[in-house]
């Protein structure tokens, strides 16, 4: 299967969907995004991440978690909170966060 797909367990689990419109230029975004994925991967309850961004600056990142407590703990990490603050100041025109419980999952791979 394509390595862009997260290798996830059977449901149920949770997804945090982060949809965003970027500002012009990188301004350190790429390095911070990479470090946040690495930091998230070290957290208890983290299951995986999938991310895509179009040339128009719109992107979606889905991070997957075992339970809601894991999501709350991730949100409280100091480095993550700092990245969120910088994102509002520098990297995003707008964003939306949605949290959901995944009940079913299926797919196809050639």
C-alpha positions as a printed Julia matrix, in Angstrom:
110×3 Matrix{Float64}:
   0.0    0.0    0.0
   1.1    3.6   -0.57
   3.21   4.84   2.35
   1.14   8.06   2.47
  -1.62   6.03   4.14
  -1.41   5.56   7.9
  -1.22   1.93   9.02
  -4.17   1.87  11.41
  -5.76  -0.75  13.64
  -9.35  -1.87  13.26
 -11.83   0.75  14.58
 -12.89   2.22  16.82
 -10.3    4.98  17.11
 -10.35   8.76  16.8
  -9.34  11.19  14.08
  -8.39  14.85  14.44
  -8.88  16.54  11.08
  -6.96  19.79  10.65
  -8.01  21.67   7.51
  -6.1   24.85   6.74
  -5.4   27.62   4.25
  -1.74  28.64   4.31
  -0.2   32.07   3.98
   2.37  32.75   1.23
   5.9   31.43   1.79
   7.31  28.77   4.11
   8.55  30.91   7.03
   9.72  27.77   8.85
   6.44  25.91   8.36
   7.91  22.78   6.77
  10.45  22.21   9.54
   7.84  22.82  12.25
   5.32  20.49  10.57
   7.93  17.73  10.4
   8.88  18.22  14.05
   5.22  18.15  15.14
   4.63  14.84  13.33
   7.73  13.41  15.01
   6.6   14.7   18.43
   3.05  13.37  17.94
   4.46   9.95  17.01
   6.17   9.83  20.43
   2.91  10.4   22.33
   0.92   7.6   23.97
  -2.16   6.77  21.94
  -0.84   8.11  18.61
  -1.75   5.78  15.74
  -0.67   7.6   12.58
  -1.0   10.63  10.35
  -1.97  11.41   6.75
  -1.5   14.81   5.15
  -1.96  16.52   1.78
  -1.7   20.11   0.56
  -2.76  21.57  -2.78
  -0.88  24.2   -4.75
  -3.56  26.7   -3.71
  -2.41  26.42  -0.07
  -5.38  24.39   1.17
  -4.38  21.31   3.13
  -5.79  18.58   5.34
  -3.93  16.61   7.99
  -5.63  13.69   9.73
  -3.99  12.47  12.91
  -5.31   9.24  14.4
  -5.51   8.46  18.11
  -6.51   5.54  20.31
  -8.88   7.6   22.51
 -10.0   11.09  23.47
  -7.64  11.23  26.46
  -4.69  10.85  24.05
  -5.99  13.78  21.98
  -6.4   15.98  25.06
  -2.87  15.11  26.21
  -1.46  15.94  22.75
  -3.18  19.32  22.73
  -1.56  20.12  26.11
   2.05  19.45  24.97
   3.94  22.75  25.35
   5.76  22.5   22.0
   2.47  21.75  20.23
   0.8   24.77  21.87
   3.74  26.95  20.76
   3.4   25.7   17.17
  -0.33  26.51  17.27
   0.41  30.06  18.42
   3.0   30.59  15.67
   0.57  29.1   13.15
  -2.05  31.72  13.99
   0.56  34.49  13.77
   2.46  33.38  10.68
   1.33  30.31   8.7
  -2.45  30.19   8.43
  -5.06  32.4    6.85
  -7.71  30.13   8.4
  -8.1   26.65   9.84
 -10.71  24.24  11.18
 -10.23  21.36  13.61
 -12.7   18.5   13.78
 -12.54  15.51  16.12
 -14.49  12.34  15.39
 -14.7    8.71  16.41
 -14.09   6.31  13.53
 -16.59   3.46  13.72
 -15.89   1.79  10.37
 -13.0    1.88   7.93
 -12.42   0.12   4.64
 -10.46   0.67   1.46
  -8.91  -0.76  -1.67
  -5.32  -1.34  -2.73
  -4.13  -2.85  -6.0
